[in-house]
Amino acid sequence: MLDLLYHRRSIRKFTVESIAADDRDKLIEALLLSPSSMNKRPWRFIIIEDKALIKETIGAKAHGTKALDSAAIAIAVIGLTDIVDVWVENCAIASIVVQLEAESLGLGSCWIQIRGRKTEDGTDSEEYLRNLLELKGSETVDAIIAIGHPDESLPAYTKEDLDFSKITMR
Ligand SMILES: Cc1cc2nc3c(=O)[nH]c(=O)nc-3n(C[C@H](O)[C@H](O)[C@H](O)COP(=O)(O)O)c2cc1C
């Protein structure tokens, strides 16, 4: 596991290769295996493979969407906000779990923050995507996870990169 964590980096440039159906299914399993508060699973996931729709998601944010330019799939992590108060934490856990599964499959990924962000014209990113993805009721997009075959390589972390001053022993 530590090896996976040292090697995972945010990848924002992907090749044109699509993701094999087997790998896509494993990513879906990882999402659904994520732990959640009281096991309430206050989420659903939209697996966007349609390139035109992925491109449209880019309009959700003024900055920080580069990974969506070439992503093979984009996973919209939808929080069901009326099920538990900690839906944000639950969605965040599913997001990192799927990123780690992507890494284990040799795929690259990047988290695109949506909650609390704005479009170029100042609209809430969540509102933009709510319309685009036809969300209902209490549903909102927490994040989008861009995934694909890496077309850039970033150095793995080493122990020297770790800030042990963040650790307090009592
Ligand atoms: C909550 C969260 C929000 C993030 N939002 C974005 C984003 O909107 N766009 C982006 O390109 N990267 C985003 N990232 C990726 C971070 O920039 C990246 O994880 C960080 O710089 C460390 O780099 P690494 O992932 O290669 O270790 C986000 C990461 C997290 C955990």
Ligand as a Chemical Component Dictionary entry (heavy atoms), coordinates in Angstrom:
data_LIG
# 
_chem_comp.id                   LIG 
_chem_comp.type                 NON-POLYMER 
_chem_comp.pdbx_formal_charge   0 
_chem_comp.three_letter_code    LIG 
# 
loop_
_chem_comp_atom.comp_id 
_chem_comp_atom.atom_id 
_chem_comp_atom.alt_atom_id 
_chem_comp_atom.type_symbol 
_chem_comp_atom.charge 
_chem_comp_atom.model_Cartn_x 
_chem_comp_atom.model_Cartn_y 
_chem_comp_atom.model_Cartn_z 
_chem_comp_atom.pdbx_ordinal 
LIG C1  C1  C 0 -9.632 18.091 -2.383  1  
LIG C2  C2  C 0 -8.730 18.210 -3.590  2  
LIG C3  C3  C 0 -9.058 19.108 -4.576  3  
LIG C4  C4  C 0 -8.265 19.202 -5.728  4  
LIG N1  N1  N 0 -8.676 20.016 -6.755  5  
LIG C5  C5  C 0 -7.984 20.021 -7.914  6  
LIG C6  C6  C 0 -8.484 20.717 -9.045  7  
LIG O1  O1  O 0 -9.568 21.309 -9.024  8  
LIG N2  N2  N 0 -7.750 20.684 -10.179 9  
LIG C7  C7  C 0 -6.547 19.997 -10.264 10 
LIG O2  O2  O 0 -5.933 20.017 -11.341 11 
LIG N3  N3  N 0 -6.049 19.320 -9.204  12 
LIG C8  C8  C 0 -6.742 19.299 -8.041  13 
LIG N4  N4  N 0 -6.308 18.540 -6.976  14 
LIG C9  C9  C 0 -5.018 17.836 -7.066  15 
LIG C10 C10 C 0 -3.974 18.518 -6.160  16 
LIG O3  O3  O 0 -3.559 19.717 -6.765  17 
LIG C11 C11 C 0 -2.800 17.551 -5.951  18 
LIG O4  O4  O 0 -3.283 16.400 -5.291  19 
LIG C12 C12 C 0 -1.700 18.177 -5.112  20 
LIG O5  O5  O 0 -1.092 19.266 -5.774  21 
LIG C13 C13 C 0 -0.595 17.155 -4.779  22 
LIG O6  O6  O 0 -0.075 16.580 -5.971  23 
LIG P1  P1  P 0 -0.126 15.017 -6.180  24 
LIG O7  O7  O 0 -1.561 14.605 -6.253  25 
LIG O8  O8  O 0 0.630  14.769 -7.461  26 
LIG O9  O9  O 0 0.528  14.370 -4.996  27 
LIG C14 C14 C 0 -7.078 18.434 -5.847  28 
LIG C15 C15 C 0 -6.757 17.527 -4.823  29 
LIG C16 C16 C 0 -7.576 17.400 -3.735  30 
LIG C17 C17 C 0 -7.244 16.354 -2.689  31 
# 
loop_
_chem_comp_bond.comp_id 
_chem_comp_bond.atom_id_1 
_chem_comp_bond.atom_id_2 
_chem_comp_bond.value_order 
_chem_comp_bond.pdbx_ordinal 
LIG C1  C2  SING 1  
LIG C2  C3  SING 2  
LIG C2  C16 DOUB 3  
LIG C3  C4  DOUB 4  
LIG C4  N1  SING 5  
LIG C4  C14 SING 6  
LIG N1  C5  DOUB 7  
LIG C5  C6  SING 8  
LIG C5  C8  SING 9  
LIG C6  O1  DOUB 10 
LIG C6  N2  SING 11 
LIG N2  C7  SING 12 
LIG C7  O2  DOUB 13 
LIG C7  N3  SING 14 
LIG N3  C8  DOUB 15 
LIG C8  N4  SING 16 
LIG N4  C9  SING 17 
LIG N4  C14 SING 18 
LIG C9  C10 SING 19 
LIG C10 O3  SING 20 
LIG C10 C11 SING 21 
LIG C11 O4  SING 22 
LIG C11 C12 SING 23 
LIG C12 O5  SING 24 
LIG C12 C13 SING 25 
LIG C13 O6  SING 26 
LIG O6  P1  SING 27 
LIG P1  O7  DOUB 28 
LIG P1  O8  SING 29 
LIG P1  O9  SING 30 
LIG C14 C15 DOUB 31 
LIG C15 C16 SING 32 
LIG C16 C17 SING 33 
# 
